Every structure is written in structure tokens, then in C-alpha cells.
Amino acid sequence: MKILITGGAGFIGSNLAHYLLALEGEIMVIDDLSSGYAVNIDPRSGFRKLSILDDAFVDACVEFAPDVIVHFAAQSSVTLGEAQPGFTHEVNIEGTRRVIEAAKACNVERLVFASSAAVYGVPKELPLVENMLLEPINVYGETKLAGEELIRTELDGGDIDYALLRFSNVYGPRQTAEGEGGVVSCFCEELIAGRLPIIYGDGQQIRDFIYVADVVQAVTWAIGGDIMFREAGGPASASVSDDRGVFNISTGYATTIEQLLNGLRVPANFSQKAKYAPERSGDIRESILSPRKALDTFEWSAEIDLNQGLDTTWTWYWRQKH
């Protein structure tokens, strides 16, 4: 199978590419390296240094002729999204429009889209399920939701299937401090540098942290599944949102920020107290996503527990510095 990955030099995209190459897939990575890194690109894959907004992007896709496109390329910083909303809209919405254009031009079997828990906004109840009404509170979440809606609008009624994957807080090797799961990377970087990690607020904020290898497995299922993913779910009504083709990719388990740091204490040999700073404006207090729909639809569930994932992540960061 031929798979094209936009943003394939980034954190999740590069982990996916490495895994698919091990399964003997034929991979093309398209990345402008604005937030991804050339060192992440496996030499066995093809690579074009392009933005999804470049005029040459669609032609490059057609030349490769993929069976599936996985769309990771995005402006994923919530902070930058608030500071530069126009740029974020251009990359995340107009960029997704270009990816859809490429999918049609290549007549792919399926488009897999990396969405986010940010589309939910402030939870009214937990865990979050796919057909809840969506009220994103930041530009990043708004653009991810717009990307979902654009894919559905453009591809419904045609032959191209789609899977819209809403990731919870992903962490693991190759992550930088940017993005929604960046707290793990921040803690690791501070600990390796011999500095005290910083916790914003009281540390009791709840998140749903998922290890990147579990996310890669979910995306792999979405790439090669023999079902029509867009048929899973239902249209919107007055009380629910349209969840056709939408799947939470998460553990369903709550972890506080303090518990997260405690999970790094043994591998990092860290026994001191963290530094505490004022809570950041706009941070959501609690976020847990139910992965039940993915389990029921294509039998995926997260398998790597937090301690195992943190231990592996710490080892990777430590090796980068030594």
C-alpha cells in the first residue's frame, strides 16, 4: 500500500512513517520542516520538502499516487494560534482544503485526518464522546473543527472514505514542548537540564495522556481498515453533533499533572518538589475522552500504561543528551 503523510517529519507523523515502513508500506513524506525535523525522516521513505499550501503540493501527490493520505501537517500551537489567527486559519483550514484537492486528484481510498480534543472546548460532562456539541475555546480548536467539517462536506457522496481522529494528549519520543501534550516534553527537558520542572496552577488539572505508539496503532487501523469509517456515527441534530467518521483516540483514563510528574520521578531519579506558577489563562481544567467508539468500530484500544510510556519517553530524551 502507498501512503502519503503530510507533516511526516513531525512528532506523530514520523513515528507513524517508521512503523509503516516496518510493515513494508511505501511511504512518501511531505513536510516543509517548519516544525518537523529532517533527522526524523527515515531514508527508506520518499520525501518532498513542501508546504501543503505550495503550488507544487497537489502535483507531488499525484506523482506519488497514494492509496491513502494521512494529514498531520498543521499549525498545532494553541499559543501561536491566538497570536496569529490568520496564519493558523490558512495552514489548518486552507491547507486541509488543498489536501482534499490532492485526495480527489489521486482518487485515494481514504483520507485520515489528525484532529484534536481541542474541538470539544470546556467539557460539560466527562468523559467526552464524539457526538457531544462542540464549542472550541481557541483558534486552534476552531480550525481543527473546521477541517473536520470541510472534509465531510467535500467528500460525502463520493468514493473517498475518511476517518477523523480526535487525539487526546499525545506524548512520547520525538515530541517537542509545543502542542497539547507538550508538558511531558517540558518536564523531561527541565529534568535533564537539572532544573526544577514547572507546574502551572495547583497540579490537579486532569488530562488523558496517550503514548504515541498507541496513536500510531490507531492510525494504522484507520489506514487499512476494511470498513467504511465515514458510515460510523450519525448526522447532527439539535442535541448532538455530526460524528460520522469521528473517533476519539485516547485512553479514557484521568491523570493529574502532579501524577504525571510523579511518573517521571523514578526513571529520572528526581526527588525534589516542582516549582509552581500561576495557572495559565485558557487552560481547560479537566479533559478525558472516551475511546469506546473506536473499540466498538474497529477494535482498537490503548495498550501502553502511563508508567511504561513515561519510562520509554524519558529514556529517549536522556539518550538524546548523552
C-alpha positions in Angstrom: 0.0 0.0 0.0 1.2 3.5 -0.9 0.7 6.0 1.9 1.4 9.8 1.8 1.9 11.5 5.1 1.7 15.3 5.4 3.7 16.5 8.3 5.6 13.3 8.3 8.7 14.8 9.7 6.9 15.8 12.9 6.3 14.0 16.2 3.4 11.7 15.4 3.9 11.6 11.7 7.5 10.4 11.8 6.6 7.7 14.4 3.8 6.6 12.0 6.2 6.5 9.0 8.8 4.4 10.8 6.1 1.9 11.8 4.5 1.6 8.4 7.9 1.1 6.8 8.5 -1.8 9.1 5.3 -3.2 7.7 6.7 -2.8 4.2 4.5 0.1 3.2 5.6 2.5 0.5 5.8 5.9 2.2 6.0 9.5 0.9 6.6 12.2 3.5 5.6 15.8 2.6 6.8 18.4 5.2 8.1 21.9 4.9 10.2 21.4 8.1 8.8 24.4 9.8 8.1 22.4 12.9 9.3 18.9 11.8 12.9 17.8 11.6 14.8 16.2 8.7 16.5 13.8 11.2 13.1 12.3 11.8 12.7 11.2 8.2 13.6 7.5 7.5 15.8 7.3 4.4 13.7 4.4 3.2 10.7 6.7 2.6 10.3 9.3 -0.1 10.5 12.9 0.9 9.5 16.2 -0.6 10.2 19.5 1.2 6.9 21.3 0.5 4.2 23.1 2.3 0.7 21.8 1.8 0.0 25.4 0.6 2.7 25.3 -2.1 1.5 25.2 -5.7 3.6 22.1 -6.3 1.9 20.1 -3.5 -1.0 18.6 -5.4 1.3 17.7 -8.3 3.7 15.9 -5.9 0.8 13.9 -4.5 -0.4 12.9 -8.0 3.2 11.9 -9.0 3.4 9.5 -6.0 -0.2 8.3 -6.5 -1.0 7.2 -2.9 -3.7 4.8 -1.9 -4.3 6.7 1.4 -3.4 10.2 2.6 -2.7 10.8 6.3 -3.0 14.5 7.1 -0.9 15.6 10.1 0.5 18.9 8.8 -0.8 21.7 10.9 -0.1 24.8 13.0 -0.6 22.9 16.3 0.5 25.5 18.9 -2.5 26.8 20.9 -0.5 29.9 21.9 0.6 30.7 18.4 -2.9 30.2 17.2 -4.1 33.0 19.5 -1.2 35.3 18.5 -1.5 34.6 14.7 -5.1 33.5 13.9 -4.8 34.4 10.2 -1.8 32.2 9.8 -3.4 29.3 11.8 -6.5 29.5 9.6 -4.5 29.5 6.4 -2.5 26.4 7.4 -5.2 24.4 9.2 -8.2 25.2 7.0 -6.9 26.2 3.6 -4.1 23.6 4.0 -6.7 21.0 4.6 -8.7 22.2 1.6 -5.5 21.6 -0.5 -5.1 18.1 1.0 -8.7 17.3 0.0 -8.0 18.5 -3.5 -5.0 16.2 -3.6 -7.1 13.3 -2.3 -9.6 13.8 -5.1 -6.9 14.2 -7.8 -5.3 11.0 -6.7 -8.6 9.2 -6.2 -7.4 7.8 -2.9 -9.3 5.1 -1.0 -9.3 7.1 2.3 -8.2 10.4 3.9 -7.2 10.1 7.6 -7.3 13.4 9.4 -5.5 14.3 12.7 -8.0 16.2 14.7 -7.9 17.1 18.4 -9.6 17.1 21.8 -9.5 20.9 21.4 -12.7 20.8 19.3 -14.7 20.0 22.4 -13.9 23.1 24.4 -14.8 23.2 28.1 -16.4 19.8 29.0 -20.0 19.9 30.4 -19.6 16.3 31.3 -17.0 13.6 31.2 -15.8 11.5 29.5 -16.2 13.3 26.2 -17.9 11.4 23.5 -17.8 12.0 19.8 -21.4 13.3 19.3 -21.3 15.9 22.1 -22.0 19.5 21.0 -18.7 21.2 20.1 -17.6 24.5 21.5 -13.9 25.1 21.0 -12.5 27.9 23.0 -9.4 28.7 21.0 -8.3 29.3 17.4 -6.5 26.0 17.2 -9.6 24.1 18.2 -11.8 26.1 15.8 -9.6 25.4 12.9 -9.4 21.6 13.6 -13.2 21.5 13.8 -13.4 23.5 10.5 -11.0 20.9 9.0 -13.3 18.1 10.0 -16.4 19.8 8.6 -14.6 20.6 5.4 -13.6 17.0 4.8 -17.1 15.8 5.5 -18.6 18.4 3.2 -16.2 17.8 0.3 -16.1 14.0 0.5 -19.6 13.0 1.4 -21.4 11.4 -1.6 -18.1 10.5 -3.3 -16.0 7.4 -3.3 -13.3 8.5 -0.9 -13.7 7.3 2.7 -12.5 9.4 5.7 -11.6 8.9 9.3 -11.4 11.9 11.6 -9.3 11.1 14.6 -9.5 13.3 17.7 -6.4 12.8 19.7 -6.2 13.4 23.4 -2.8 14.5 24.9 -0.2 12.5 23.0 3.3 12.1 24.3 6.4 10.1 23.6 9.8 10.1 21.7 10.4 12.9 19.2 8.0 15.3 20.8 8.9 18.9 21.4 7.5 21.2 24.0 4.9 22.6 21.6 1.4 21.1 21.2 -1.2 19.8 23.6 0.8 17.0 25.1 4.0 19.1 25.4 4.0 19.1 29.2 5.8 15.7 29.2 8.4 17.0 26.9 8.8 20.1 29.1 9.2 18.1 32.2 11.8 15.8 30.5 13.8 18.8 29.2 13.9 20.5 32.5 14.9 17.4 34.4 17.7 16.5 32.0 19.0 20.1 32.3 19.0 19.8 36.1 16.2 22.4 36.5 13.1 22.1 38.5 10.0 21.4 36.4 7.3 24.0 36.5 3.6 23.1 37.2 1.2 25.8 36.3 -1.7 26.0 38.7 -2.2 23.5 41.5 -1.2 20.4 39.5 -4.7 18.8 39.9 -5.7 19.5 36.3 -6.9 16.3 34.7 -5.8 15.2 31.2 -6.0 12.0 29.2 -2.4 11.2 28.2 -1.8 8.6 25.4 1.5 7.2 24.3 2.5 7.8 20.7 2.8 4.1 19.8 -0.9 3.6 20.7 -1.8 6.5 18.4 0.3 5.0 15.6 -1.6 1.8 16.0 -5.0 3.6 15.8 -3.9 5.5 12.7 -2.7 2.2 11.1 -6.1 0.7 11.7 -7.7 3.7 10.1 -5.4 3.4 7.1 -6.0 -0.3 6.4 -9.4 -1.0 7.9 -11.9 -2.9 5.7 -14.9 -0.9 6.9 -16.3 2.4 5.7 -15.2 4.7 8.6 -17.4 7.6 7.4 -20.5 5.5 8.0 -19.8 5.1 11.7 -21.8 7.7 13.5 -24.8 9.8 12.8 -25.7 13.3 11.5 -26.2 16.3 13.7 -29.4 17.2 15.4 -30.4 19.9 17.9 -28.8 17.9 20.8 -25.8 16.2 19.2 -23.0 17.0 16.7 -22.3 15.1 13.5 -20.0 12.3 14.5 -19.8 10.4 11.2 -16.3 9.1 10.7 -15.1 10.7 14.0 -13.2 8.7 16.7 -11.6 9.7 19.9 -8.1 8.2 20.2 -7.4 8.2 23.9 -7.0 6.1 27.0 -10.1 7.1 28.8 -8.1 7.4 32.0 -7.6 10.6 34.1 -4.1 11.7 35.1 -3.4 14.9 37.0 -0.3 16.9 36.2 1.2 16.1 39.5 0.7 12.4 38.9 2.4 12.8 35.5 5.5 14.3 37.2 5.4 11.6 39.8 5.6 9.0 37.0 8.9 10.5 35.9 10.5 10.6 39.3 11.8 7.0 39.3 13.3 6.9 35.7 14.7 10.5 36.1 15.9 9.9 39.7 14.1 13.1 40.8 13.0 13.6 44.4 12.7 17.3 44.7 9.5 19.4 44.7 8.4 21.1 41.4 8.1 24.8 41.0 4.6 26.1 40.9 3.5 29.1 38.8 0.1 30.8 38.3 -2.4 28.9 36.2 -2.3 29.9 32.5 -5.3 31.7 31.0 -7.5 29.5 28.8 -6.3 26.1 30.2 -9.1 23.6 30.5 -9.4 22.1 34.0 -10.5 18.6 33.0 -10.4 16.6 29.8 -11.0 12.9 29.4 -12.1 11.3 26.1 -14.0 8.1 25.8 -12.3 5.7 23.3 -15.3 3.4 23.3 -16.4 4.1 19.7 -13.0 3.2 18.3 -13.1 -0.1 20.3 -16.6 -0.9 19.1 -16.0 0.1 15.5 -12.5 -1.2 14.7 -11.4 -3.0 17.9 -8.7 -0.5 18.8 -7.8 0.4 22.4 -4.7 1.9 24.0 -2.4 -0.8 25.5 0.6 1.1 27.0 0.1 2.3 30.5 1.4 5.7 31.7 4.4 4.4 33.7 5.6 2.3 30.8 5.1 5.1 28.4 6.9 7.7 30.6 9.8 5.4 31.2 10.3 4.8 27.5 9.9 8.5 26.8 12.4 9.5 29.5 15.0 7.0 28.1 14.7 8.5 24.7 15.2 12.1 25.9 18.1 11.1 28.1 19.8 9.4 25.2 19.5 12.5 23.0 21.5 14.4 25.6 24.2 11.8 26.3 
